[in-house]
């Protein structure tokens, strides 16, 4: 249940951040960031925890959770960068 709860939190963060960036008409960098988060972070962590560390299905969820967290952090940092760039005085 802990992994599922954290999954919901990070999923919500990345969905909201992605929606904000779409509203700012920024779509290319979020796609690149999400690709990196899911392909280069989520898959290796999921494989490592599920098969190398013998965590089983929970390891796959941990891998997916790590990808969601990385995507959420990247998208929030991207929003912060764009906001400062556009609205700083």
PyMOL Python script that loads the backbone (N, CA, C, O; Angstrom):
from pymol import cmd

cmd.read_pdbstr("""\
ATOM      1  N   UNK A   1       0.813  -1.189   0.000  1.00  0.00           N
ATOM      2  CA  UNK A   1       0.000   0.000   0.000  1.00  0.00           C
ATOM      3  C   UNK A   1       0.858   1.256   0.000  1.00  0.00           C
ATOM      4  O   UNK A   1       0.465   2.272  -0.573  1.00  0.00           O
ATOM      5  N   UNK A   2       2.010   1.201   0.626  1.00  0.00           N
ATOM      6  CA  UNK A   2       2.883   2.373   0.669  1.00  0.00           C
ATOM      7  C   UNK A   2       3.323   2.766  -0.737  1.00  0.00           C
ATOM      8  O   UNK A   2       3.294   3.945  -1.092  1.00  0.00           O
ATOM      9  N   UNK A   3       3.725   1.799  -1.522  1.00  0.00           N
ATOM     10  CA  UNK A   3       4.161   2.084  -2.893  1.00  0.00           C
ATOM     11  C   UNK A   3       3.002   2.636  -3.712  1.00  0.00           C
ATOM     12  O   UNK A   3       3.195   3.561  -4.501  1.00  0.00           O
ATOM     13  N   UNK A   4       1.808   2.088  -3.542  1.00  0.00           N
ATOM     14  CA  UNK A   4       0.641   2.570  -4.286  1.00  0.00           C
ATOM     15  C   UNK A   4       0.280   3.993  -3.875  1.00  0.00           C
ATOM     16  O   UNK A   4      -0.101   4.799  -4.724  1.00  0.00           O
ATOM     17  N   UNK A   5       0.391   4.309  -2.605  1.00  0.00           N
ATOM     18  CA  UNK A   5       0.114   5.667  -2.141  1.00  0.00           C
ATOM     19  C   UNK A   5       1.100   6.676  -2.696  1.00  0.00           C
ATOM     20  O   UNK A   5       0.707   7.747  -3.158  1.00  0.00           O
ATOM     21  N   UNK A   6       2.379   6.337  -2.652  1.00  0.00           N
ATOM     22  CA  UNK A   6       3.401   7.224  -3.224  1.00  0.00           C
ATOM     23  C   UNK A   6       3.225   7.360  -4.730  1.00  0.00           C
ATOM     24  O   UNK A   6       3.437   8.432  -5.295  1.00  0.00           O
ATOM     25  N   UNK A   7       2.838   6.272  -5.368  1.00  0.00           N
ATOM     26  CA  UNK A   7       2.567   6.294  -6.802  1.00  0.00           C
ATOM     27  C   UNK A   7       1.494   7.326  -7.132  1.00  0.00           C
ATOM     28  O   UNK A   7       1.641   8.096  -8.081  1.00  0.00           O
ATOM     29  N   UNK A   8       0.421   7.343  -6.355  1.00  0.00           N
ATOM     30  CA  UNK A   8      -0.669   8.283  -6.592  1.00  0.00           C
ATOM     31  C   UNK A   8      -0.209   9.727  -6.424  1.00  0.00           C
ATOM     32  O   UNK A   8      -0.594  10.597  -7.205  1.00  0.00           O
ATOM     33  N   UNK A   9       0.606   9.984  -5.417  1.00  0.00           N
ATOM     34  CA  UNK A   9       1.100  11.341  -5.185  1.00  0.00           C
ATOM     35  C   UNK A   9       1.958  11.813  -6.349  1.00  0.00           C
ATOM     36  O   UNK A   9       1.731  12.893  -6.895  1.00  0.00           O
ATOM     37  N   UNK A  10       2.938  11.010  -6.728  1.00  0.00           N
ATOM     38  CA  UNK A  10       3.840  11.433  -7.805  1.00  0.00           C
ATOM     39  C   UNK A  10       3.143  11.463  -9.160  1.00  0.00           C
ATOM     40  O   UNK A  10       3.486  12.277 -10.017  1.00  0.00           O
ATOM     41  N   UNK A  11       2.183  10.594  -9.353  1.00  0.00           N
ATOM     42  CA  UNK A  11       1.409  10.634 -10.592  1.00  0.00           C
ATOM     43  C   UNK A  11       0.626  11.938 -10.676  1.00  0.00           C
ATOM     44  O   UNK A  11       0.569  12.561 -11.736  1.00  0.00           O
ATOM     45  N   UNK A  12       0.034  12.347  -9.587  1.00  0.00           N
ATOM     46  CA  UNK A  12      -0.694  13.611  -9.562  1.00  0.00           C
ATOM     47  C   UNK A  12       0.214  14.803  -9.819  1.00  0.00           C
ATOM     48  O   UNK A  12      -0.157  15.726 -10.545  1.00  0.00           O
ATOM     49  N   UNK A  13       1.397  14.784  -9.230  1.00  0.00           N
ATOM     50  CA  UNK A  13       2.349  15.883  -9.431  1.00  0.00           C
ATOM     51  C   UNK A  13       2.744  15.991 -10.894  1.00  0.00           C
ATOM     52  O   UNK A  13       2.743  17.084 -11.460  1.00  0.00           O
ATOM     53  N   UNK A  14       3.080  14.869 -11.509  1.00  0.00           N
ATOM     54  CA  UNK A  14       3.541  14.949 -12.894  1.00  0.00           C
ATOM     55  C   UNK A  14       2.416  15.290 -13.859  1.00  0.00           C
ATOM     56  O   UNK A  14       2.659  15.959 -14.863  1.00  0.00           O
ATOM     57  N   UNK A  15       1.196  14.852 -13.587  1.00  0.00           N
ATOM     58  CA  UNK A  15       0.069  15.185 -14.465  1.00  0.00           C
ATOM     59  C   UNK A  15      -0.239  16.671 -14.394  1.00  0.00           C
ATOM     60  O   UNK A  15      -0.453  17.313 -15.422  1.00  0.00           O
ATOM     61  N   UNK A  16      -0.263  17.222 -13.183  1.00  0.00           N
ATOM     62  CA  UNK A  16      -0.546  18.651 -13.028  1.00  0.00           C
ATOM     63  C   UNK A  16       0.570  19.491 -13.654  1.00  0.00           C
ATOM     64  O   UNK A  16       0.295  20.459 -14.363  1.00  0.00           O
ATOM     65  N   UNK A  17       1.824  19.123 -13.393  1.00  0.00           N
ATOM     66  CA  UNK A  17       2.944  19.875 -13.976  1.00  0.00           C
ATOM     67  C   UNK A  17       2.926  19.804 -15.498  1.00  0.00           C
ATOM     68  O   UNK A  17       3.211  20.796 -16.169  1.00  0.00           O
ATOM     69  N   UNK A  18       2.596  18.650 -16.039  1.00  0.00           N
ATOM     70  CA  UNK A  18       2.506  18.513 -17.489  1.00  0.00           C
ATOM     71  C   UNK A  18       1.389  19.380 -18.052  1.00  0.00           C
ATOM     72  O   UNK A  18       1.554  19.986 -19.110  1.00  0.00           O
ATOM     73  N   UNK A  19       0.265  19.448 -17.368  1.00  0.00           N
ATOM     74  CA  UNK A  19      -0.834  20.304 -17.805  1.00  0.00           C
ATOM     75  C   UNK A  19      -0.454  21.781 -17.780  1.00  0.00           C
ATOM     76  O   UNK A  19      -0.815  22.539 -18.680  1.00  0.00           O
ATOM     77  N   UNK A  20       0.270  22.176 -16.753  1.00  0.00           N
ATOM     78  CA  UNK A  20       0.728  23.568 -16.671  1.00  0.00           C
ATOM     79  C   UNK A  20       1.650  23.885 -17.835  1.00  0.00           C
ATOM     80  O   UNK A  20       1.522  24.936 -18.463  1.00  0.00           O
ATOM     81  N   UNK A  21       2.575  22.988 -18.125  1.00  0.00           N
ATOM     82  CA  UNK A  21       3.510  23.226 -19.225  1.00  0.00           C
ATOM     83  C   UNK A  21       2.800  23.243 -20.570  1.00  0.00           C
ATOM     84  O   UNK A  21       3.188  24.004 -21.456  1.00  0.00           O
ATOM     85  N   UNK A  22       1.779  22.431 -20.743  1.00  0.00           N
ATOM     86  CA  UNK A  22       0.994  22.486 -21.979  1.00  0.00           C
ATOM     87  C   UNK A  22       0.313  23.841 -22.108  1.00  0.00           C
ATOM     88  O   UNK A  22       0.236  24.401 -23.201  1.00  0.00           O
ATOM     89  N   UNK A  23      -0.178  24.364 -20.996  1.00  0.00           N
ATOM     90  CA  UNK A  23      -0.799  25.675 -20.999  1.00  0.00           C
ATOM     91  C   UNK A  23       0.186  26.769 -21.371  1.00  0.00           C
ATOM     92  O   UNK A  23      -0.196  27.780 -21.961  1.00  0.00           O
ATOM     93  N   UNK A  24       1.446  26.570 -21.029  1.00  0.00           N
ATOM     94  CA  UNK A  24       2.496  27.522 -21.409  1.00  0.00           C
ATOM     95  C   UNK A  24       3.050  27.237 -22.796  1.00  0.00           C
ATOM     96  O   UNK A  24       4.026  27.858 -23.219  1.00  0.00           O
ATOM     97  N   UNK A  25       2.431  26.304 -23.501  1.00  0.00           N
ATOM     98  CA  UNK A  25       2.812  25.896 -24.855  1.00  0.00           C
ATOM     99  C   UNK A  25       4.234  25.328 -24.930  1.00  0.00           C
ATOM    100  O   UNK A  25       4.958  25.545 -25.901  1.00  0.00           O
ATOM    101  N   UNK A  26       4.605  24.604 -23.889  1.00  0.00           N
ATOM    102  CA  UNK A  26       5.895  23.930 -23.858  1.00  0.00           C
ATOM    103  C   UNK A  26       5.620  22.433 -23.920  1.00  0.00           C
ATOM    104  O   UNK A  26       5.181  21.837 -22.936  1.00  0.00           O
ATOM    105  N   UNK A  27       5.878  21.827 -25.070  1.00  0.00           N
ATOM    106  CA  UNK A  27       5.581  20.407 -25.215  1.00  0.00           C
ATOM    107  C   UNK A  27       6.792  19.559 -25.593  1.00  0.00           C
ATOM    108  O   UNK A  27       6.785  18.351 -25.357  1.00  0.00           O
ATOM    109  N   UNK A  28       7.810  20.149 -26.164  1.00  0.00           N
ATOM    110  CA  UNK A  28       8.951  19.361 -26.629  1.00  0.00           C
ATOM    111  C   UNK A  28       9.813  18.888 -25.453  1.00  0.00           C
ATOM    112  O   UNK A  28      10.114  17.699 -25.344  1.00  0.00           O
ATOM    113  N   UNK A  29      10.205  19.804 -24.586  1.00  0.00           N
ATOM    114  CA  UNK A  29      11.063  19.421 -23.465  1.00  0.00           C
ATOM    115  C   UNK A  29      10.379  18.452 -22.498  1.00  0.00           C
ATOM    116  O   UNK A  29      11.040  17.537 -22.007  1.00  0.00           O
ATOM    117  N   UNK A  30       9.084  18.614 -22.202  1.00  0.00           N
ATOM    118  CA  UNK A  30       8.437  17.622 -21.339  1.00  0.00           C
ATOM    119  C   UNK A  30       8.442  16.210 -21.923  1.00  0.00           C
ATOM    120  O   UNK A  30       8.574  15.235 -21.184  1.00  0.00           O
ATOM    121  N   UNK A  31       8.302  16.095 -23.236  1.00  0.00           N
ATOM    122  CA  UNK A  31       8.338  14.770 -23.861  1.00  0.00           C
ATOM    123  C   UNK A  31       9.734  14.165 -23.727  1.00  0.00           C
ATOM    124  O   UNK A  31       9.873  12.978 -23.431  1.00  0.00           O
ATOM    125  N   UNK A  32      10.751  14.970 -23.942  1.00  0.00           N
ATOM    126  CA  UNK A  32      12.130  14.484 -23.802  1.00  0.00           C
ATOM    127  C   UNK A  32      12.405  14.090 -22.352  1.00  0.00           C
ATOM    128  O   UNK A  32      12.993  13.041 -22.087  1.00  0.00           O
ATOM    129  N   UNK A  33      11.975  14.939 -21.416  1.00  0.00           N
ATOM    130  CA  UNK A  33      12.188  14.639 -19.998  1.00  0.00           C
ATOM    131  C   UNK A  33      11.453  13.389 -19.558  1.00  0.00           C
ATOM    132  O   UNK A  33      11.997  12.577 -18.809  1.00  0.00           O
ATOM    133  N   UNK A  34      10.226  13.232 -20.015  1.00  0.00           N
ATOM    134  CA  UNK A  34       9.461  12.034 -19.662  1.00  0.00           C
ATOM    135  C   UNK A  34      10.094  10.786 -20.272  1.00  0.00           C
ATOM    136  O   UNK A  34      10.139   9.737 -19.629  1.00  0.00           O
ATOM    137  N   UNK A  35      10.577  10.890 -21.493  1.00  0.00           N
ATOM    138  CA  UNK A  35      11.264   9.756 -22.119  1.00  0.00           C
ATOM    139  C   UNK A  35      12.485   9.331 -21.333  1.00  0.00           C
ATOM    140  O   UNK A  35      12.729   8.142 -21.129  1.00  0.00           O
ATOM    141  N   UNK A  36      13.244  10.313 -20.898  1.00  0.00           N
ATOM    142  CA  UNK A  36      14.432   9.998 -20.091  1.00  0.00           C
ATOM    143  C   UNK A  36      14.011   9.380 -18.765  1.00  0.00           C
ATOM    144  O   UNK A  36      14.600   8.393 -18.325  1.00  0.00           O
ATOM    145  N   UNK A  37      13.004   9.948 -18.133  1.00  0.00           N
ATOM    146  CA  UNK A  37      12.564   9.440 -16.825  1.00  0.00           C
ATOM    147  C   UNK A  37      12.070   8.004 -16.920  1.00  0.00           C
ATOM    148  O   UNK A  37      12.380   7.184 -16.055  1.00  0.00           O
ATOM    149  N   UNK A  38      11.309   7.692 -17.954  1.00  0.00           N
ATOM    150  CA  UNK A  38      10.727   6.353 -18.037  1.00  0.00           C
ATOM    151  C   UNK A  38      11.690   5.327 -18.636  1.00  0.00           C
ATOM    152  O   UNK A  38      11.761   4.198 -18.149  1.00  0.00           O
ATOM    153  N   UNK A  39      12.420   5.692 -19.665  1.00  0.00           N
ATOM    154  CA  UNK A  39      13.300   4.729 -20.319  1.00  0.00           C
ATOM    155  C   UNK A  39      14.633   4.563 -19.606  1.00  0.00           C
ATOM    156  O   UNK A  39      15.143   3.448 -19.500  1.00  0.00           O
ATOM    157  N   UNK A  40      15.206   5.667 -19.114  1.00  0.00           N
ATOM    158  CA  UNK A  40      16.543   5.585 -18.524  1.00  0.00           C
ATOM    159  C   UNK A  40      16.552   5.478 -17.008  1.00  0.00           C
ATOM    160  O   UNK A  40      17.582   5.148 -16.420  1.00  0.00           O
ATOM    161  N   UNK A  41      15.431   5.748 -16.372  1.00  0.00           N
ATOM    162  CA  UNK A  41      15.374   5.633 -14.912  1.00  0.00           C
ATOM    163  C   UNK A  41      14.422   4.517 -14.496  1.00  0.00           C
ATOM    164  O   UNK A  41      14.805   3.613 -13.753  1.00  0.00           O
ATOM    165  N   UNK A  42      13.185   4.580 -14.973  1.00  0.00           N
ATOM    166  CA  UNK A  42      12.160   3.639 -14.529  1.00  0.00           C
ATOM    167  C   UNK A  42      12.469   2.193 -14.907  1.00  0.00           C
ATOM    168  O   UNK A  42      12.397   1.305 -14.059  1.00  0.00           O
ATOM    169  N   UNK A  43      12.805   1.954 -16.148  1.00  0.00           N
ATOM    170  CA  UNK A  43      13.074   0.569 -16.579  1.00  0.00           C
ATOM    171  C   UNK A  43      14.271  -0.059 -15.876  1.00  0.00           C
ATOM    172  O   UNK A  43      14.149  -1.180 -15.382  1.00  0.00           O
ATOM    173  N   UNK A  44      15.431   0.614 -15.808  1.00  0.00           N
ATOM    174  CA  UNK A  44      16.552  -0.018 -15.099  1.00  0.00           C
ATOM    175  C   UNK A  44      16.284  -0.235 -13.603  1.00  0.00           C
ATOM    176  O   UNK A  44      16.652  -1.271 -13.049  1.00  0.00           O
ATOM    177  N   UNK A  45      15.642   0.746 -12.951  1.00  0.00           N
ATOM    178  CA  UNK A  45      15.348   0.585 -11.521  1.00  0.00           C
ATOM    179  C   UNK A  45      14.351  -0.554 -11.320  1.00  0.00           C
ATOM    180  O   UNK A  45      14.502  -1.353 -10.395  1.00  0.00           O
ATOM    181  N   UNK A  46      13.341  -0.633 -12.173  1.00  0.00           N
ATOM    182  CA  UNK A  46      12.375  -1.720 -12.072  1.00  0.00           C
ATOM    183  C   UNK A  46      13.019  -3.079 -12.263  1.00  0.00           C
ATOM    184  O   UNK A  46      12.730  -4.018 -11.522  1.00  0.00           O
ATOM    185  N   UNK A  47      13.884  -3.187 -13.248  1.00  0.00           N
ATOM    186  CA  UNK A  47      14.575  -4.457 -13.482  1.00  0.00           C
ATOM    187  C   UNK A  47      15.474  -4.815 -12.300  1.00  0.00           C
ATOM    188  O   UNK A  47      15.491  -5.953 -11.832  1.00  0.00           O
ATOM    189  N   UNK A  48      16.214  -3.822 -11.835  1.00  0.00           N
ATOM    190  CA  UNK A  48      17.130  -4.061 -10.718  1.00  0.00           C
ATOM    191  C   UNK A  48      16.388  -4.529  -9.474  1.00  0.00           C
ATOM    192  O   UNK A  48      16.772  -5.517  -8.849  1.00  0.00           O
ATOM    193  N   UNK A  49      15.320  -3.813  -9.116  1.00  0.00           N
ATOM    194  CA  UNK A  49      14.607  -4.180  -7.890  1.00  0.00           C
ATOM    195  C   UNK A  49      13.798  -5.465  -8.045  1.00  0.00           C
ATOM    196  O   UNK A  49      13.718  -6.259  -7.108  1.00  0.00           O
ATOM    197  N   UNK A  50      13.207  -5.675  -9.196  1.00  0.00           N
ATOM    198  CA  UNK A  50      12.354  -6.852  -9.373  1.00  0.00           C
ATOM    199  C   UNK A  50      13.147  -8.136  -9.537  1.00  0.00           C
ATOM    200  O   UNK A  50      12.819  -9.156  -8.931  1.00  0.00           O
ATOM    201  N   UNK A  51      14.190  -8.087 -10.356  1.00  0.00           N
ATOM    202  CA  UNK A  51      14.880  -9.324 -10.711  1.00  0.00           C
ATOM    203  C   UNK A  51      16.226  -9.499 -10.019  1.00  0.00           C
ATOM    204  O   UNK A  51      16.549 -10.598  -9.567  1.00  0.00           O
ATOM    205  N   UNK A  52      17.006  -8.441  -9.931  1.00  0.00           N
ATOM    206  CA  UNK A  52      18.311  -8.573  -9.284  1.00  0.00           C
ATOM    207  C   UNK A  52      18.171  -8.652  -7.768  1.00  0.00           C
ATOM    208  O   UNK A  52      18.837  -9.460  -7.120  1.00  0.00           O
ATOM    209  N   UNK A  53      17.302  -7.810  -7.202  1.00  0.00           N
ATOM    210  CA  UNK A  53      17.105  -7.804  -5.749  1.00  0.00           C
ATOM    211  C   UNK A  53      15.942  -8.695  -5.309  1.00  0.00           C
ATOM    212  O   UNK A  53      15.593  -8.733  -4.129  1.00  0.00           O
ATOM    213  N   UNK A  54      15.348  -9.411  -6.265  1.00  0.00           N
ATOM    214  CA  UNK A  54      14.276 -10.380  -6.000  1.00  0.00           C
ATOM    215  C   UNK A  54      13.080  -9.784  -5.240  1.00  0.00           C
ATOM    216  O   UNK A  54      12.532 -10.423  -4.341  1.00  0.00           O
ATOM    217  N   UNK A  55      12.686  -8.570  -5.603  1.00  0.00           N
ATOM    218  CA  UNK A  55      11.517  -7.960  -4.960  1.00  0.00           C
ATOM    219  C   UNK A  55      10.224  -8.362  -5.654  1.00  0.00           C
ATOM    220  O   UNK A  55       9.140  -8.120  -5.123  1.00  0.00           O
ATOM    221  N   UNK A  56      10.318  -8.965  -6.823  1.00  0.00           N
ATOM    222  CA  UNK A  56       9.130  -9.420  -7.535  1.00  0.00           C
ATOM    223  C   UNK A  56       8.314  -8.259  -8.091  1.00  0.00           C
ATOM    224  O   UNK A  56       8.872  -7.241  -8.499  1.00  0.00           O
ATOM    225  N   UNK A  57       6.989  -8.415  -8.105  1.00  0.00           N
ATOM    226  CA  UNK A  57       6.120  -7.373  -8.668  1.00  0.00           C
ATOM    227  C   UNK A  57       6.252  -6.017  -7.972  1.00  0.00           C
ATOM    228  O   UNK A  57       6.084  -4.977  -8.608  1.00  0.00           O
ATOM    229  N   UNK A  58       6.548  -6.022  -6.683  1.00  0.00           N
ATOM    230  CA  UNK A  58       6.743  -4.752  -5.976  1.00  0.00           C
ATOM    231  C   UNK A  58       7.935  -4.007  -6.576  1.00  0.00           C
ATOM    232  O   UNK A  58       7.938  -2.776  -6.613  1.00  0.00           O
ATOM    233  N   UNK A  59       8.933  -4.731  -7.040  1.00  0.00           N
ATOM    234  CA  UNK A  59      10.100  -4.103  -7.668  1.00  0.00           C
ATOM    235  C   UNK A  59       9.734  -3.372  -8.947  1.00  0.00           C
ATOM    236  O   UNK A  59      10.271  -2.302  -9.235  1.00  0.00           O
ATOM    237  N   UNK A  60       8.818  -3.951  -9.713  1.00  0.00           N
ATOM    238  CA  UNK A  60       8.342  -3.269 -10.923  1.00  0.00           C
ATOM    239  C   UNK A  60       7.634  -1.975 -10.540  1.00  0.00           C
ATOM    240  O   UNK A  60       7.849  -0.940 -11.171  1.00  0.00           O
ATOM    241  N   UNK A  61       6.793  -2.028  -9.511  1.00  0.00           N
ATOM    242  CA  UNK A  61       6.092  -0.832  -9.050  1.00  0.00           C
ATOM    243  C   UNK A  61       7.082   0.219  -8.544  1.00  0.00           C
ATOM    244  O   UNK A  61       6.893   1.411  -8.786  1.00  0.00           O
ATOM    245  N   UNK A  62       8.115  -0.206  -7.856  1.00  0.00           N
ATOM    246  CA  UNK A  62       9.134   0.732  -7.369  1.00  0.00           C
ATOM    247  C   UNK A  62       9.840   1.389  -8.546  1.00  0.00           C
ATOM    248  O   UNK A  62      10.131   2.585  -8.507  1.00  0.00           O
ATOM    249  N   UNK A  63      10.115   0.620  -9.589  1.00  0.00           N
ATOM    250  CA  UNK A  63      10.725   1.195 -10.786  1.00  0.00           C
ATOM    251  C   UNK A  63       9.829   2.226 -11.435  1.00  0.00           C
ATOM    252  O   UNK A  63      10.288   3.300 -11.823  1.00  0.00           O
ATOM    253  N   UNK A  64       8.554   1.905 -11.555  1.00  0.00           N
ATOM    254  CA  UNK A  64       7.616   2.851 -12.152  1.00  0.00           C
ATOM    255  C   UNK A  64       7.462   4.086 -11.277  1.00  0.00           C
ATOM    256  O   UNK A  64       7.356   5.202 -11.785  1.00  0.00           O
ATOM    257  N   UNK A  65       7.448   3.890  -9.970  1.00  0.00           N
ATOM    258  CA  UNK A  65       7.372   5.002  -9.032  1.00  0.00           C
ATOM    259  C   UNK A  65       8.588   5.917  -9.176  1.00  0.00           C
ATOM    260  O   UNK A  65       8.449   7.140  -9.136  1.00  0.00           O
ATOM    261  N   UNK A  66       9.760   5.343  -9.342  1.00  0.00           N
ATOM    262  CA  UNK A  66      10.962   6.165  -9.505  1.00  0.00           C
ATOM    263  C   UNK A  66      10.902   6.973 -10.793  1.00  0.00           C
ATOM    264  O   UNK A  66      11.342   8.122 -10.816  1.00  0.00           O
ATOM    265  N   UNK A  67      10.371   6.402 -11.856  1.00  0.00           N
ATOM    266  CA  UNK A  67      10.217   7.140 -13.107  1.00  0.00           C
ATOM    267  C   UNK A  67       9.221   8.280 -12.975  1.00  0.00           C
ATOM    268  O   UNK A  67       9.455   9.378 -13.479  1.00  0.00           O
ATOM    269  N   UNK A  68       8.108   8.017 -12.294  1.00  0.00           N
ATOM    270  CA  UNK A  68       7.117   9.072 -12.063  1.00  0.00           C
ATOM    271  C   UNK A  68       7.698  10.199 -11.231  1.00  0.00           C
ATOM    272  O   UNK A  68       7.475  11.374 -11.521  1.00  0.00           O
ATOM    273  N   UNK A  69       8.441   9.842 -10.198  1.00  0.00           N
ATOM    274  CA  UNK A  69       9.051  10.861  -9.346  1.00  0.00           C
ATOM    275  C   UNK A  69      10.063  11.689 -10.138  1.00  0.00           C
ATOM    276  O   UNK A  69      10.096  12.913 -10.004  1.00  0.00           O
ATOM    277  N   UNK A  70      10.875  11.046 -10.948  1.00  0.00           N
ATOM    278  CA  UNK A  70      11.859  11.768 -11.757  1.00  0.00           C
ATOM    279  C   UNK A  70      11.162  12.677 -12.765  1.00  0.00           C
ATOM    280  O   UNK A  70      11.581  13.817 -12.962  1.00  0.00           O
ATOM    281  N   UNK A  71      10.114  12.187 -13.398  1.00  0.00           N
ATOM    282  CA  UNK A  71       9.370  13.012 -14.358  1.00  0.00           C
ATOM    283  C   UNK A  71       8.722  14.195 -13.654  1.00  0.00           C
ATOM    284  O   UNK A  71       8.755  15.311 -14.173  1.00  0.00           O
ATOM    285  N   UNK A  72       8.138  13.974 -12.493  1.00  0.00           N
ATOM    286  CA  UNK A  72       7.508  15.054 -11.748  1.00  0.00           C
ATOM    287  C   UNK A  72       8.497  16.133 -11.345  1.00  0.00           C
ATOM    288  O   UNK A  72       8.220  17.325 -11.480  1.00  0.00           O
ATOM    289  N   UNK A  73       9.645  15.712 -10.855  1.00  0.00           N
ATOM    290  CA  UNK A  73      10.682  16.682 -10.465  1.00  0.00           C
ATOM    291  C   UNK A  73      11.162  17.455 -11.684  1.00  0.00           C
ATOM    292  O   UNK A  73      11.288  18.678 -11.627  1.00  0.00           O
ATOM    293  N   UNK A  74      11.432  16.762 -12.783  1.00  0.00           N
ATOM    294  CA  UNK A  74      11.871  17.451 -13.993  1.00  0.00           C
ATOM    295  C   UNK A  74      10.840  18.457 -14.476  1.00  0.00           C
ATOM    296  O   UNK A  74      11.188  19.587 -14.818  1.00  0.00           O
ATOM    297  N   UNK A  75       9.575  18.058 -14.507  1.00  0.00           N
ATOM    298  CA  UNK A  75       8.529  18.950 -15.008  1.00  0.00           C
ATOM    299  C   UNK A  75       8.345  20.162 -14.103  1.00  0.00           C
ATOM    300  O   UNK A  75       8.104  21.267 -14.590  1.00  0.00           O
ATOM    301  N   UNK A  76       8.455  19.967 -12.800  1.00  0.00           N
ATOM    302  CA  UNK A  76       8.359  21.108 -11.891  1.00  0.00           C
ATOM    303  C   UNK A  76       9.542  22.056 -12.057  1.00  0.00           C
ATOM    304  O   UNK A  76       9.379  23.275 -12.015  1.00  0.00           O
ATOM    305  N   UNK A  77      10.721  21.495 -12.244  1.00  0.00           N
ATOM    306  CA  UNK A  77      11.897  22.339 -12.481  1.00  0.00           C
ATOM    307  C   UNK A  77      11.784  23.082 -13.808  1.00  0.00           C
ATOM    308  O   UNK A  77      12.195  24.238 -13.912  1.00  0.00           O
ATOM    309  N   UNK A  78      11.234  22.431 -14.809  1.00  0.00           N
ATOM    310  CA  UNK A  78      11.023  23.083 -16.102  1.00  0.00           C
ATOM    311  C   UNK A  78      10.032  24.236 -15.968  1.00  0.00           C
ATOM    312  O   UNK A  78      10.248  25.308 -16.534  1.00  0.00           O
ATOM    313  N   UNK A  79       8.944  24.024 -15.222  1.00  0.00           N
ATOM    314  CA  UNK A  79       7.978  25.094 -14.995  1.00  0.00           C
ATOM    315  C   UNK A  79       8.631  26.258 -14.259  1.00  0.00           C
ATOM    316  O   UNK A  79       8.428  27.418 -14.617  1.00  0.00           O
ATOM    317  N   UNK A  80       9.404  25.948 -13.244  1.00  0.00           N
ATOM    318  CA  UNK A  80      10.082  27.005 -12.489  1.00  0.00           C
ATOM    319  C   UNK A  80      10.998  27.822 -13.390  1.00  0.00           C
ATOM    320  O   UNK A  80      11.021  29.050 -13.312  1.00  0.00           O
ATOM    321  N   UNK A  81      11.746  27.144 -14.238  1.00  0.00           N
ATOM    322  CA  UNK A  81      12.641  27.825 -15.173  1.00  0.00           C
ATOM    323  C   UNK A  81      11.857  28.741 -16.118  1.00  0.00           C
ATOM    324  O   UNK A  81      12.211  29.907 -16.291  1.00  0.00           O
ATOM    325  N   UNK A  82      10.795  28.210 -16.726  1.00  0.00           N
ATOM    326  CA  UNK A  82      10.010  29.019 -17.662  1.00  0.00           C
ATOM    327  C   UNK A  82       9.316  30.185 -16.977  1.00  0.00           C
ATOM    328  O   UNK A  82       9.214  31.271 -17.548  1.00  0.00           O
ATOM    329  N   UNK A  83       8.840  29.968 -15.763  1.00  0.00           N
ATOM    330  CA  UNK A  83       8.154  31.031 -15.035  1.00  0.00           C
ATOM    331  C   UNK A  83       9.125  32.168 -14.731  1.00  0.00           C
ATOM    332  O   UNK A  83       8.797  33.337 -14.933  1.00  0.00           O
ATOM    333  N   UNK A  84      10.314  31.829 -14.248  1.00  0.00           N
ATOM    334  CA  UNK A  84      11.307  32.864 -13.955  1.00  0.00           C
ATOM    335  C   UNK A  84      11.752  33.586 -15.219  1.00  0.00           C
ATOM    336  O   UNK A  84      11.980  34.796 -15.205  1.00  0.00           O
ATOM    337  N   UNK A  85      11.874  32.838 -16.309  1.00  0.00           N
ATOM    338  CA  UNK A  85      12.309  33.422 -17.573  1.00  0.00           C
ATOM    339  C   UNK A  85      11.274  34.404 -18.111  1.00  0.00           C
ATOM    340  O   UNK A  85      11.637  35.467 -18.614  1.00  0.00           O
ATOM    341  N   UNK A  86      10.002  34.064 -18.012  1.00  0.00           N
ATOM    342  CA  UNK A  86       8.946  34.894 -18.592  1.00  0.00           C
ATOM    343  C   UNK A  86       8.487  36.027 -17.693  1.00  0.00           C
ATOM    344  O   UNK A  86       8.118  37.092 -18.188  1.00  0.00           O
ATOM    345  N   UNK A  87       8.502  35.823 -16.395  1.00  0.00           N
ATOM    346  CA  UNK A  87       7.869  36.785 -15.499  1.00  0.00           C
ATOM    347  C   UNK A  87       8.817  37.475 -14.523  1.00  0.00           C
ATOM    348  O   UNK A  87       8.356  38.189 -13.632  1.00  0.00           O
ATOM    349  N   UNK A  88      10.113  37.285 -14.664  1.00  0.00           N
ATOM    350  CA  UNK A  88      11.029  37.986 -13.765  1.00  0.00           C
ATOM    351  C   UNK A  88      11.199  39.431 -14.221  1.00  0.00           C
ATOM    352  O   UNK A  88      11.190  39.739 -15.413  1.00  0.00           O
ATOM    353  N   UNK A  89      11.351  40.280 -13.255  1.00  0.00           N
ATOM    354  CA  UNK A  89      11.465  41.715 -13.570  1.00  0.00           C
ATOM    355  C   UNK A  89      12.911  42.146 -13.451  1.00  0.00           C
ATOM    356  O   UNK A  89      13.227  43.315 -13.674  1.00  0.00           O
TER     357      UNK A  89
END
""", "prot")
cmd.dss("prot")
cmd.show_as("cartoon", "prot")
cmd.util.cbc("prot")
cmd.orient("prot")
